[in-house]
Amino acid sequence: MNRHTIEGRITREDGSGISGVVVKLAESPTTTVTTGADGSYSFTQLLAGKTYTVVPALTNFVFTPENRTFENLSGNQVANFTGNPPGIDLAGKVTDENGAPIGGVTVSLTGTKSASALTDSQGTFRFSDLPIGGNYTITVEKQHYTFTTSSQTFAQAVNDVSVVFGARLNRHAISGQLTRTDGTGISGVVVQIASATTTTNANGFYSFPGLEAGESYTVIPSSNEFVFTPANITFNDLSADRAANFVVTQEPELMTFG
């Protein structure tokens, strides 16, 4: 009976051979060979007319194709494979000072591979199938937030990585003074922002500290005795401490005639 050979090379994507790959015939698991320095292997003296499935295996490598099958072997055959290390995942979560997830955070990946993503509603992100052994830096940013650590670096990463970033929402103050036209302060005037109120001090000053960044706020002074210029002041998308000053004039008296 005729006999034939199945041989080939197992290489990386750049064409360089992968040594040490164990290659077996699925129909005879004890029949194995190992690739040499150039990635080559060979099964000789295989009986003709049989079916043979060639399967390569090496820890930390994935092969394309996974195997090659030759049915009713009737001549010498070549079965080449490409091997690559499996990718790793870099994943993480971004939470605020209370442990709540923060969505919409921009997450940038740089290093061996570059990519970007936004955290989802659960504050999570993931970069998948990254080259094993690479160097990676993950950087996070979001308007109106300050991060405990804004970036983390992983050198020669060989396993999946999970990371957590902490952030806090910035807070700012809106303050100001209510004065007469001569510059002297007016005390005891009620000033309102949303449902919060405060009262000007002896020099006409007031302040609303700890306001959440990114929100819109309208400052409204009120009194039955005075007219304010302007009547109110609005700050949209608050991103810093702001001042809202008002000039106060006496409410004109209504004249009545008998």
C-alpha positions as CSV (number, residue, x, y, z in Angstrom):
1,M,0.0,0.0,0.0
2,N,1.2,3.5,-0.9
3,R,2.4,5.8,1.9
4,H,2.5,9.6,1.8
5,T,3.7,12.6,3.8
6,I,1.8,15.5,5.4
7,E,4.2,18.4,6.2
8,G,4.1,22.2,6.7
9,R,5.2,25.2,8.7
10,I,3.7,27.0,11.6
11,T,4.6,30.7,11.6
12,R,3.7,34.0,13.2
13,E,2.0,36.6,11.1
14,D,5.3,38.1,10.1
15,G,6.4,34.7,8.7
16,S,8.9,33.8,11.4
17,G,8.7,30.1,12.5
18,I,7.3,29.0,15.8
19,S,9.3,26.3,17.4
20,G,8.1,23.8,20.0
21,V,4.5,23.5,18.7
22,V,3.2,20.0,19.3
23,V,1.4,18.7,16.2
24,K,-0.7,15.6,16.4
25,L,-3.0,13.5,14.2
26,A,-6.5,13.5,15.7
27,E,-7.1,10.0,14.5
28,S,-4.0,8.8,16.4
29,P,-3.4,11.1,19.4
30,T,-0.2,9.4,20.3
31,T,1.3,10.2,17.0
32,T,2.9,13.6,17.5
33,V,5.8,15.7,16.2
34,T,7.2,19.0,17.4
35,T,8.1,21.9,15.1
36,G,11.7,22.8,14.7
37,A,13.4,26.2,14.9
38,D,11.9,27.3,11.6
39,G,8.4,26.1,12.5
40,S,8.5,23.1,10.2
41,Y,7.1,19.6,10.9
42,S,6.5,16.4,9.0
43,F,4.4,13.2,9.3
44,T,5.9,10.5,7.0
45,Q,4.9,7.1,6.0
46,L,1.2,7.7,6.4
47,L,-1.0,5.0,4.9
48,A,-2.9,6.0,1.7
49,G,-6.6,6.0,1.7
50,K,-7.0,7.1,5.3
51,T,-8.3,10.3,6.8
52,Y,-5.9,12.5,8.8
53,T,-6.6,15.6,10.8
54,V,-3.6,17.8,11.7
55,V,-3.9,19.7,15.0
56,P,-1.3,22.1,16.3
57,A,-1.1,23.0,20.1
58,L,1.1,25.3,22.1
59,T,0.4,27.1,25.4
60,N,-0.5,30.8,25.0
61,F,-1.0,30.4,21.2
62,V,-4.1,30.3,19.0
63,F,-3.8,28.8,15.5
64,T,-5.4,29.6,12.2
65,P,-6.9,27.4,11.0
66,E,-7.5,25.3,14.2
67,N,-6.9,22.1,12.2
68,R,-6.6,20.7,8.7
69,T,-8.3,17.5,7.5
70,F,-7.2,15.3,4.5
71,E,-9.7,12.6,3.5
72,N,-8.7,9.6,1.5
73,L,-5.0,10.5,1.5
74,S,-3.7,9.9,-2.0
75,G,-0.6,12.0,-2.2
76,N,1.8,14.2,-0.2
77,Q,0.1,17.2,1.4
78,V,1.1,20.5,2.9
79,A,-0.7,22.0,5.9
80,N,0.5,25.4,7.1
81,F,-0.7,27.2,10.1
82,T,-0.4,30.7,11.6
83,G,-0.1,31.1,15.3
84,N,-0.7,34.1,17.5
85,P,-0.7,34.6,21.3
86,P,-4.3,35.0,22.5
87,G,-5.4,38.6,23.3
88,I,-5.8,39.9,26.8
89,D,-8.6,42.2,28.1
90,L,-8.1,45.5,30.0
91,A,-11.3,46.3,31.8
92,G,-12.4,48.5,34.5
93,K,-15.0,50.7,36.3
94,V,-15.3,54.3,37.3
95,T,-17.1,55.3,40.4
96,D,-17.8,58.5,42.4
97,E,-17.0,59.3,46.0
98,N,-20.1,57.4,47.0
99,G,-19.3,54.3,45.0
100,A,-21.9,55.0,42.4
101,P,-21.0,54.3,38.7
102,I,-20.1,57.2,36.4
103,G,-21.2,56.9,32.8
104,G,-19.9,58.9,29.9
105,V,-16.3,58.9,31.1
106,T,-13.7,59.1,28.2
107,V,-11.3,56.2,28.6
108,S,-8.1,56.3,26.4
109,L,-5.8,53.4,25.8
110,T,-2.2,54.1,24.6
111,G,0.9,52.0,24.2
112,T,1.3,48.9,22.2
113,K,-2.2,49.4,21.0
114,S,-4.4,52.6,21.0
115,A,-8.1,52.9,21.4
116,S,-10.8,54.9,23.2
117,A,-14.2,54.2,24.8
118,L,-16.9,55.7,27.0
119,T,-18.0,54.1,30.2
120,D,-21.5,52.7,30.1
121,S,-24.4,53.4,32.5
122,Q,-22.7,51.0,34.9
123,G,-19.4,52.9,34.7
124,T,-17.7,50.0,33.0
125,F,-15.3,49.8,30.0
126,R,-13.4,47.1,28.3
127,F,-10.6,46.8,25.7
128,S,-10.4,43.3,24.3
129,D,-8.0,41.1,22.3
130,L,-4.9,43.2,23.1
131,P,-1.5,41.7,22.2
132,I,-0.1,39.8,25.1
133,G,3.0,41.2,26.7
134,G,2.3,44.7,25.6
135,N,2.7,48.0,27.5
136,Y,-0.5,49.9,28.1
137,T,-1.6,53.1,29.8
138,I,-5.3,53.8,30.6
139,T,-6.3,57.4,31.1
140,V,-9.7,58.7,32.2
141,E,-11.3,62.1,32.0
142,K,-14.8,63.7,32.3
143,Q,-15.7,67.3,32.5
144,H,-16.6,68.5,36.0
145,Y,-14.9,65.6,37.7
146,T,-11.6,65.3,39.5
147,F,-10.0,61.8,39.5
148,T,-8.1,60.3,42.4
149,T,-5.7,58.8,39.8
150,S,-6.3,59.8,36.2
151,S,-4.1,57.1,34.6
152,Q,-2.6,53.7,35.3
153,T,0.2,51.9,33.4
154,F,0.6,48.2,32.9
155,A,4.0,46.9,31.6
156,Q,4.4,43.6,29.8
157,A,0.8,42.6,30.6
158,V,0.4,38.8,30.1
159,N,-3.0,38.4,31.9
160,D,-6.3,40.1,31.9
161,V,-6.3,43.3,33.9
162,S,-9.1,44.8,36.0
163,V,-8.8,48.4,37.3
164,V,-11.0,50.8,39.2
165,F,-10.8,54.6,39.0
166,G,-12.3,56.9,41.6
167,A,-13.6,60.4,40.9
168,R,-15.6,63.1,42.6
169,L,-17.9,65.7,41.1
170,N,-16.5,69.2,41.4
171,R,-18.4,71.7,43.5
172,H,-18.3,75.5,43.3
173,A,-19.7,78.6,45.0
174,I,-21.8,81.4,43.8
175,S,-21.3,84.5,45.9
176,G,-21.9,88.2,45.6
177,Q,-22.9,91.5,47.2
178,L,-26.0,93.6,47.2
179,T,-25.2,97.3,47.3
180,R,-26.9,100.6,47.1
181,T,-25.9,102.9,44.3
182,D,-23.3,104.5,46.6
183,G,-21.6,101.1,47.1
184,T,-22.8,100.4,50.7
185,G,-24.1,96.9,51.4
186,I,-27.7,96.0,52.1
187,S,-28.2,93.5,54.9
188,G,-31.1,91.2,55.5
189,V,-32.1,90.6,51.8
190,V,-33.2,87.1,51.0
191,V,-31.3,85.5,48.0
192,Q,-32.5,82.3,46.5
193,I,-31.1,79.6,44.2
194,A,-33.6,76.9,43.4
195,S,-35.0,75.8,46.8
196,A,-32.0,77.1,48.8
197,T,-32.1,80.5,50.4
198,T,-29.7,82.7,52.3
199,T,-29.7,86.2,53.7
200,T,-27.1,89.0,53.1
201,N,-24.9,89.9,56.0
202,A,-24.2,93.3,57.5
203,N,-22.1,94.3,54.5
204,G,-24.5,92.9,51.9
205,F,-22.6,89.7,51.1
206,Y,-24.0,86.3,50.5
207,S,-22.7,82.9,49.4
208,F,-24.0,79.5,48.2
209,P,-21.1,77.1,48.6
210,G,-20.9,73.4,47.4
211,L,-23.0,73.7,44.3
212,E,-22.7,70.7,41.9
213,A,-20.7,71.5,38.8
214,G,-22.4,71.1,35.4
215,E,-25.7,72.4,36.5
216,S,-27.5,75.7,35.8
217,Y,-28.3,78.1,38.6
218,T,-30.4,81.3,38.7
219,V,-29.7,83.7,41.6
220,I,-32.8,85.7,42.6
221,P,-32.8,88.4,45.3
222,S,-36.2,89.4,46.7
223,S,-37.6,92.1,49.0
224,N,-40.8,94.1,49.3
225,E,-38.8,97.2,49.9
226,F,-36.2,97.2,47.1
227,V,-35.8,96.8,43.3
228,F,-32.8,94.8,42.1
229,T,-30.6,95.4,39.0
230,P,-30.5,93.0,37.4
231,A,-33.5,91.2,38.6
232,N,-31.7,87.8,38.5
233,I,-28.5,86.3,37.2
234,T,-28.2,82.8,35.6
235,F,-25.1,80.6,35.3
236,N,-25.3,77.7,32.9
237,D,-23.0,74.6,33.1
238,L,-21.3,75.9,36.3
239,S,-17.6,75.1,36.1
240,A,-16.0,77.5,38.5
241,D,-16.7,79.8,41.4
242,R,-18.8,82.7,40.2
243,A,-19.9,86.1,41.4
244,A,-23.4,87.6,41.1
245,N,-23.6,91.2,42.3
246,F,-26.8,93.3,42.4
247,V,-27.5,97.0,42.8
248,V,-30.4,97.9,45.1
249,T,-32.7,100.8,44.9
250,Q,-35.7,101.7,47.0
251,E,-39.1,100.5,45.8
252,P,-40.9,103.7,44.6
253,E,-43.8,104.6,46.7
254,L,-47.3,104.5,45.1
255,M,-49.0,107.9,45.2
256,T,-52.7,107.9,46.0
257,F,-55.1,110.8,45.5
258,G,-58.2,111.3,47.5
